[in-house]
Amino acid sequence: MNRIDISNFIKKSIIKRETSFFYDDIEEYKTILSTEINNKSVLVIGGAGTIGSSFIKQLLKFNPLKLVVVDINENALTELTRDLRSCKEIIVPKTYLTYPMNFGSTVFKKMFLDHSPFNIVANFAAYKHVRSEKDKYSIESMLENNIFRSKKLLQLLSENSPEHFFCVSTDKAANPVNVMGASKKIMEELIISYSNRFKISTARFANVAFSNGSLLDGFNNRINMKQPISCPSDVKRFFVSPEESGQICLLACILGRSGDIFFPKLNQNDLINFKDICTSYFKQLDKKILICKNEEEAKKFSITSDKNQLYPVFFFKSNTSGEKLYEEFYTEKDNIINNKFKSMGIIRNSINFDTNSVHDRINQLRELIDSNYYNKESIIILLEDFIEDFSHIERGKDLDQGM
């Protein structure tokens, strides 16, 4: 089966730019970045994923003294280390340690206190898939990671304050229609509630093209396994490259004012339809698509390595819970600062913020889950009561019920 240069495909067919969207700001603030990172001690949580590992690669350009990486995925941590040590452009610090552990665990706290103080802490350990909210168990697990463990980490950091703390958010936090977006919206408010204790920032940004577990990454896997492809025909998303995802997080981490929520200055013209990407993908592979009526028809088609063979693809209209046809970075109610950076805007919602309110909401969520008298619907009702802009899209079908 043919292969394509993914990095080149992202530049040519998805983000449609040769130079990083954040290049000008990286260059303008290079001295500040160097001053704040050089010879500093850094902890990266969730560092083996696409965004976390990209953040690390951007960070290492500025020569930190010590790097500790935590991730629950032991295999991914191993591959991260092999990648970093095999790349001639990267200098790995003399003190470089990886730990396969949960950042909410007792052993994490022991490790953290033993290696403290950290100058920079960045957390990328997030549930990012809408498919991870199919029932009360999956939702509880998502809330545990995105909210409750985040609060535990923030409390630990408030007692051992870094110079910079960053925690990744998502564009799905703007007018959320799924629990993932709602959980990140609450996480943002949680961050703001701690922003007077130490410097803390976050960023909402676009889909990361071909990130681990993404639909586009799934294209590669299906091709390699000679399996049909299933792709929504009506869903549009903003995209950044893996490199760009690390850059905006680094910029937000170091340059942000406490409580700032960063976003890329992409506009509605930058939204891209998944169907268009899929079509370009097969054009790059030099293969023609056989459009199938449904998944069953697509799976019946036998795929070979014949270059001239049509490849089965099922295009469908989105019909699953929590799926929005397009994304956005902010709402009309957000306080937007657009003139500080060339490539990034800032949401500054810390003004007149009710700290007690967000902690009360989190406590109510905890009480509901701990009561055991809850289901998916009761959690969603409570979240909708907490978040004015949250309106869950429920269609009775989740992403795990399709290819």
Order of alpha helices (4+ residues) and beta strands (2+ residues): alpha-alpha-alpha-beta-alpha-beta-alpha-beta-alpha-beta-alpha-alpha-beta-alpha-beta-beta-alpha-beta-beta-beta-alpha-beta-beta-alpha-beta-alpha-beta-beta-beta-alpha-alpha
